[in-house]
Amino acid sequence: MKLSCLQENLNRGLSVVGRAVATRTTLLNVLLATDESRLKLVTINPEMVISCWIGAKVEEEGAIVVPARLLTEFISSLPAERVDISGTKTLGLKCAQNEARISGIDAKDFPLIPKVDEGITTKVEVEVLWQAITQVVFAAATEESRPVLTGVDVRFAGDLLTLAAVDGFRLAVYKLKLKEPVKQEAEVIIPARSLSELNRLMGGQGGIVNITINPNKSQVLFRLENIELVSHLVQGTFPQYEQLIPQSCNTKAVVDVAEFLRASKMASIFARDGSGIIRLVVTLGRELVPGKITISAQSEEIGDDVGEIDAIVDGEEAKIAFNGKYLADVLSVLRETQVSLETNTSSSPGVIRPVGVDNYVNVLMPMFVQW
């Protein structure tokens, strides 16, 4: 293999594929291979494969595998000039007055890169998918006791894509339009970690992302410009989450998102020693006095906190308690300026919906407290 490329392009490409960190191994390798007058970089771990292509002047075709961290740290330290790359068993690097040799292994010993080139295909705008993942992925479980809950349920039907995540304490559901309808309906579970990685890759990008699910629904491919991510799919049956969403409410309080988030975070400071519990009391307005939500938390060792925010309240007065972190997670990802809190009883799930939006809903299970 013999080629040259710009240091800034190589550095950027390595930062892209370097995100596929193998959590269960201490050493992660990167594959460097020539591919149609470009340099292809690939990393792989048990959950996903990330590939990135950068421009290069290729003189001799070839491939080599080297330690990813070592290569990345060296390249990032080089000046922003041309990097000459060569070698088959040892990778030779030359840039300005800097030279290095890195011992590698045969590319044939690199894990097999899965090919997902047929199956269920569709397209979606990068910005739209990024927003959907952002508002759903945090609700997926992080513990491995129930593997299906560590993933996001993804349903394709016509030109509609529905993403849902649930961890037993909260539920987030987001619906978006596809740029290209699917020819057949499908439902798969994509690991939340893979979608989080995809979101980082999509950050700041525009355009379209192509999605392909292989025929046996074991892998999914996301193709961006010069970047591909292939993830395995979680096998199993996702919970029927629709029945968890209350269809009516006795109390609806509309509040400012920023104020609600600020008050919730302040209460959470005092809730750390109290199982993270914050209490919400919804009070009706009277004549010229607006309604309000009183947000409080208390700790026997630290003290307590009480805050109030104005609210437009319909229905009855209400009391409910939530895990403060879970509430803040929802409010932190909203783009809208107002949000509605819908409740029935203190022991029933609470529903959070952005005002003026009908494609996103979040359900929080209540915490049981002594009022």
C-alpha positions as CSV (number, residue, x, y, z in Angstrom):
1,M,0.0,0.0,0.0
2,K,1.3,3.4,-0.9
3,L,-0.7,6.7,-0.8
4,S,-0.8,10.2,0.5
5,C,-3.5,12.3,2.1
6,L,-4.0,15.5,4.1
7,Q,-3.3,15.3,7.8
8,E,-6.6,17.1,8.7
9,N,-8.7,14.7,6.6
10,L,-7.0,11.6,8.1
11,N,-7.3,13.0,11.6
12,R,-11.0,13.7,11.0
13,G,-11.6,10.2,9.6
14,L,-9.9,8.5,12.5
15,S,-12.0,10.5,15.0
16,V,-15.1,9.3,13.2
17,V,-14.2,5.6,13.2
18,G,-12.5,5.8,16.6
19,R,-15.9,6.3,18.2
20,A,-16.6,2.6,17.8
21,V,-14.8,1.9,21.1
22,A,-14.9,-1.8,22.1
23,T,-16.1,-1.6,25.7
24,R,-15.2,-5.2,26.5
25,T,-11.7,-5.1,25.1
26,T,-8.6,-3.0,25.8
27,L,-7.3,-2.9,22.2
28,L,-9.1,-1.6,19.2
29,N,-7.6,-1.9,15.8
30,V,-8.4,0.1,12.7
31,L,-8.3,-1.1,9.1
32,L,-6.7,1.1,6.5
33,A,-7.5,0.0,2.9
34,T,-7.4,1.6,-0.5
35,D,-10.9,1.8,-2.1
36,E,-11.4,3.3,-5.5
37,S,-8.8,6.1,-5.2
38,R,-9.8,6.8,-1.6
39,L,-8.6,5.6,1.8
40,K,-11.1,3.6,3.8
41,L,-10.9,3.5,7.6
42,V,-12.9,0.8,9.5
43,T,-13.3,-0.1,13.2
44,I,-15.5,-2.8,14.6
45,N,-16.8,-3.9,18.0
46,P,-19.4,-6.4,19.1
47,E,-22.3,-4.0,18.4
48,M,-21.4,-2.0,15.3
49,V,-19.0,-1.3,12.5
50,I,-18.1,2.3,11.4
51,S,-16.5,3.0,8.1
52,C,-15.2,6.3,6.8
53,W,-13.8,7.3,3.4
54,I,-11.4,10.2,2.8
55,G,-9.7,11.6,-0.3
56,A,-6.3,10.3,-1.1
57,K,-3.7,10.0,-3.9
58,V,-3.3,6.2,-4.3
59,E,-0.2,4.9,-5.9
60,E,-0.4,1.2,-4.8
61,E,-3.4,-0.7,-3.6
62,G,-3.3,-2.5,-0.3
63,A,-4.6,-2.8,3.3
64,I,-3.2,-3.0,6.8
65,V,-4.5,-3.2,10.4
66,V,-2.9,-1.2,13.2
67,P,-3.8,-0.2,16.8
68,A,-6.4,2.6,16.5
69,R,-5.4,4.6,19.5
70,L,-1.7,4.7,18.7
71,L,-2.4,5.8,15.1
72,T,-4.9,8.4,16.2
73,E,-2.7,10.0,18.8
74,F,0.2,10.2,16.4
75,I,-1.8,11.6,13.5
76,S,-3.5,14.2,15.7
77,S,0.0,15.4,16.8
78,L,1.2,16.0,13.2
79,P,1.2,19.4,11.5
80,A,-1.6,20.1,9.0
81,E,0.4,18.9,6.0
82,R,0.5,15.9,3.6
83,V,0.9,12.5,5.1
84,D,2.7,9.8,3.1
85,I,1.5,6.3,4.0
86,S,3.1,3.0,3.0
87,G,3.6,-0.6,4.0
88,T,1.9,-4.0,4.2
89,K,3.0,-5.5,7.5
90,T,4.5,-2.4,9.0
91,L,2.8,1.0,8.5
92,G,5.2,3.7,7.5
93,L,4.1,7.3,8.1
94,K,5.9,10.5,6.9
95,C,4.7,14.1,7.4
96,A,7.0,17.1,7.1
97,Q,10.0,16.3,9.3
98,N,8.2,13.5,11.2
99,E,8.4,9.8,10.5
100,A,7.0,6.8,12.3
101,R,6.7,3.0,11.8
102,I,3.8,1.1,13.4
103,S,3.7,-2.7,13.5
104,G,0.5,-4.0,12.0
105,I,-1.3,-7.3,11.2
106,D,-2.5,-8.7,8.0
107,A,-5.8,-7.3,6.8
108,K,-7.1,-10.8,6.3
109,D,-7.1,-11.3,10.1
110,F,-9.4,-8.3,10.6
111,P,-13.0,-9.3,11.5
112,L,-15.3,-9.8,8.5
113,I,-17.1,-6.6,7.6
114,P,-20.8,-7.2,7.2
115,K,-22.5,-6.2,3.9
116,V,-26.0,-4.9,4.1
117,D,-26.8,-4.1,0.5
118,E,-30.4,-5.4,0.1
119,G,-33.6,-5.7,2.1
120,I,-35.9,-3.0,3.4
121,T,-34.6,0.4,2.3
122,T,-35.7,4.0,2.9
123,K,-34.4,7.5,3.2
124,V,-34.8,10.2,5.8
125,E,-33.5,13.7,6.4
126,V,-30.5,13.8,8.7
127,E,-31.8,16.7,10.8
128,V,-35.2,15.0,11.3
129,L,-33.7,11.6,12.3
130,W,-31.1,13.3,14.6
131,Q,-34.0,15.1,16.4
132,A,-36.0,11.9,16.8
133,I,-33.1,9.9,18.2
134,T,-32.2,12.8,20.6
135,Q,-35.7,12.9,22.0
136,V,-36.0,9.1,22.5
137,V,-32.7,7.3,23.1
138,F,-32.2,8.6,26.6
139,A,-35.3,6.6,27.8
140,A,-33.7,3.2,26.9
141,A,-32.5,1.0,29.7
142,T,-28.8,0.8,30.4
143,E,-28.8,-2.5,32.4
144,E,-28.5,-5.7,30.4
145,S,-31.1,-7.7,32.5
146,R,-33.7,-7.2,29.7
147,P,-31.8,-6.8,26.5
148,V,-34.8,-5.6,24.4
149,L,-35.1,-2.6,26.7
150,T,-31.5,-1.5,25.9
151,G,-32.7,-0.9,22.4
152,V,-35.0,1.5,20.6
153,D,-38.1,0.0,18.9
154,V,-38.2,1.2,15.3
155,R,-41.3,0.7,13.2
156,F,-41.5,1.4,9.5
157,A,-45.0,1.8,7.9
158,G,-45.5,3.5,4.6
159,D,-43.8,6.9,4.9
160,L,-44.0,6.9,8.8
161,L,-41.2,6.0,11.1
162,T,-41.9,5.5,14.8
163,L,-39.1,5.3,17.5
164,A,-39.9,4.2,21.0
165,A,-37.8,3.6,24.1
166,V,-38.8,2.3,27.5
167,D,-36.8,1.3,30.6
168,G,-39.7,0.4,33.0
169,F,-39.8,3.9,34.5
170,R,-40.3,6.1,31.5
171,L,-41.4,5.9,27.9
172,A,-40.5,8.2,24.9
173,V,-42.3,7.9,21.5
174,Y,-41.4,10.0,18.4
175,K,-43.0,9.8,15.0
176,L,-41.4,11.3,11.8
177,K,-41.9,11.3,8.0
178,L,-39.7,9.3,5.7
179,K,-38.4,10.8,2.5
180,E,-39.0,7.5,0.8
181,P,-41.8,5.1,1.8
182,V,-40.9,1.5,2.6
183,K,-42.3,-1.2,0.4
184,Q,-43.2,-3.4,3.4
185,E,-43.9,-2.7,7.0
186,A,-41.2,-3.7,9.5
187,E,-40.3,-3.5,13.2
188,V,-36.8,-3.9,14.5
189,I,-35.0,-3.1,17.8
190,I,-31.8,-1.1,17.3
191,P,-29.3,-0.9,20.3
192,A,-29.5,2.5,21.9
193,R,-25.7,2.8,21.9
194,S,-25.6,2.4,18.1
195,L,-28.2,5.1,17.7
196,S,-26.3,7.4,20.0
197,E,-23.2,6.8,18.0
198,L,-25.2,7.5,14.8
199,N,-26.4,10.8,16.3
200,R,-22.8,11.9,17.0
201,L,-21.9,11.1,13.4
202,M,-24.8,13.0,12.1
203,G,-24.2,16.1,14.3
204,G,-23.8,19.2,12.2
205,Q,-24.4,17.3,9.0
206,G,-27.2,17.9,6.5
207,G,-28.6,15.9,3.6
208,I,-30.1,12.4,3.6
209,V,-29.3,9.2,5.5
210,N,-30.0,6.0,3.7
211,I,-31.3,3.1,5.8
212,T,-31.2,-0.6,4.9
213,I,-32.4,-3.5,7.0
214,N,-31.1,-6.9,5.8
215,P,-33.7,-9.5,4.8
216,N,-33.4,-11.6,8.0
217,K,-33.6,-8.5,10.2
218,S,-30.3,-9.1,12.0
219,Q,-28.4,-5.9,10.9
220,V,-29.2,-2.4,9.9
221,L,-27.1,0.0,7.7
222,F,-27.1,3.8,8.0
223,R,-25.2,5.5,5.1
224,L,-24.2,9.1,5.3
225,E,-21.9,11.0,2.9
226,N,-18.5,9.2,3.3
227,I,-19.6,7.4,6.5
228,E,-21.4,4.1,7.1
229,L,-22.5,2.6,10.3
230,V,-23.7,-1.1,10.5
231,S,-25.3,-2.2,13.7
232,H,-26.6,-5.6,14.8
233,L,-30.3,-5.7,15.8
234,V,-31.5,-6.8,19.2
235,Q,-33.6,-10.0,18.9
236,G,-36.8,-10.3,20.9
237,T,-40.2,-8.8,21.4
238,F,-40.5,-5.2,22.4
239,P,-43.3,-4.3,25.0
240,Q,-46.6,-3.1,23.7
241,Y,-46.0,0.4,24.9
242,E,-49.1,2.0,23.4
243,Q,-51.2,0.8,26.4
244,L,-48.8,2.7,28.8
245,I,-49.9,6.1,27.3
246,P,-52.9,7.6,29.2
247,Q,-55.6,8.6,26.7
248,S,-57.2,11.3,29.0
249,C,-56.2,13.4,32.0
250,N,-57.9,15.2,34.9
251,T,-55.3,17.9,35.1
252,K,-53.3,19.7,32.4
253,A,-50.7,22.3,33.2
254,V,-48.9,24.3,30.5
255,V,-45.6,25.8,31.6
256,D,-42.4,27.4,30.2
257,V,-39.9,24.7,29.4
258,A,-36.8,26.7,30.5
259,E,-38.4,27.6,33.9
260,F,-39.7,24.0,34.4
261,L,-36.2,22.6,33.7
262,R,-34.4,25.2,35.9
263,A,-36.8,24.5,38.9
264,S,-36.5,20.7,38.4
265,K,-32.7,20.9,38.4
266,M,-32.7,23.0,41.5
267,A,-34.9,20.6,43.3
268,S,-32.8,17.7,42.2
269,I,-29.8,19.1,44.1
270,F,-31.7,18.5,47.3
271,A,-33.2,15.2,46.1
272,R,-29.9,13.4,45.7
273,D,-30.1,11.9,49.2
274,G,-33.9,11.2,48.8
275,S,-33.9,8.7,46.0
276,G,-33.9,11.6,43.5
277,I,-37.6,12.3,44.3
278,I,-39.0,15.7,43.5
279,R,-42.6,16.6,44.3
280,L,-44.9,18.6,42.0
281,V,-48.1,20.3,43.3
282,V,-50.4,21.8,40.6
283,T,-52.6,24.7,41.9
284,L,-55.5,26.3,40.0
285,G,-55.4,30.0,39.2
286,R,-57.9,32.4,40.8
287,E,-59.2,35.6,39.1
288,L,-56.1,37.6,38.2
289,V,-53.7,35.1,39.8
290,P,-52.3,32.5,37.4
291,G,-52.1,28.8,38.2
292,K,-48.8,27.4,39.3
293,I,-46.7,24.3,39.9
294,T,-44.8,24.1,43.1
295,I,-41.7,21.9,42.8
296,S,-40.0,20.7,45.9
297,A,-37.5,18.2,47.3
298,Q,-36.2,17.4,50.7
299,S,-33.4,15.5,52.4
300,E,-33.2,14.8,56.1
301,E,-29.4,15.4,56.0
302,I,-29.1,18.3,53.6
303,G,-32.3,20.3,53.8
304,D,-35.1,21.2,51.4
305,D,-36.0,23.3,48.4
306,V,-39.3,24.8,47.2
307,G,-39.8,26.6,43.9
308,E,-42.8,27.9,42.0
309,I,-43.5,28.4,38.3
310,D,-46.5,30.0,36.6
311,A,-48.8,27.6,34.8
312,I,-52.0,27.6,32.7
313,V,-54.0,24.9,34.5
314,D,-57.1,23.1,33.2
315,G,-59.0,20.6,35.4
316,E,-58.3,19.8,39.0
317,E,-55.5,20.5,41.4
318,A,-53.1,17.6,41.5
319,K,-50.0,16.1,43.2
320,I,-47.4,13.9,41.7
321,A,-43.8,12.9,42.4
322,F,-41.1,12.1,39.8
323,N,-37.5,11.0,39.6
324,G,-35.9,14.4,39.1
325,K,-33.3,13.2,36.6
326,Y,-35.9,11.5,34.4
327,L,-37.9,14.8,34.3
328,A,-34.9,16.8,33.5
329,D,-33.9,14.4,30.7
330,V,-37.1,15.0,28.9
331,L,-37.1,18.8,29.4
332,S,-33.5,19.1,28.3
333,V,-34.1,17.7,24.8
334,L,-37.2,19.8,23.9
335,R,-36.9,22.5,21.3
336,E,-40.3,24.0,22.0
337,T,-40.8,26.8,24.5
338,Q,-43.8,25.4,26.3
339,V,-44.7,21.9,27.5
340,S,-47.8,20.4,29.1
341,L,-47.9,18.2,32.1
342,E,-50.9,15.9,32.2
343,T,-51.9,13.9,35.2
344,N,-54.7,11.8,36.6
345,T,-53.8,10.7,40.1
346,S,-50.6,10.8,42.2
347,S,-50.2,7.0,41.5
348,S,-50.9,7.2,37.7
349,P,-48.3,7.9,35.0
350,G,-47.6,11.5,34.1
351,V,-47.5,12.6,30.5
352,I,-45.3,15.3,29.0
353,R,-46.1,16.8,25.6
354,P,-44.5,19.7,23.8
355,V,-47.2,22.3,23.1
356,G,-48.2,22.5,19.5
357,V,-46.5,19.2,18.6
358,D,-48.4,15.9,18.1
359,N,-45.6,13.6,17.1
360,Y,-43.8,13.3,20.5
361,V,-44.9,12.1,23.9
362,N,-43.1,11.1,27.1
363,V,-44.6,9.1,29.9
364,L,-43.1,9.1,33.4
365,M,-44.0,6.7,36.1
366,P,-44.7,8.3,39.5
367,M,-42.7,7.9,42.6
368,F,-44.7,6.9,45.7
369,V,-44.3,9.4,48.6
370,Q,-46.0,10.4,51.7
371,W,-47.9,13.7,51.1
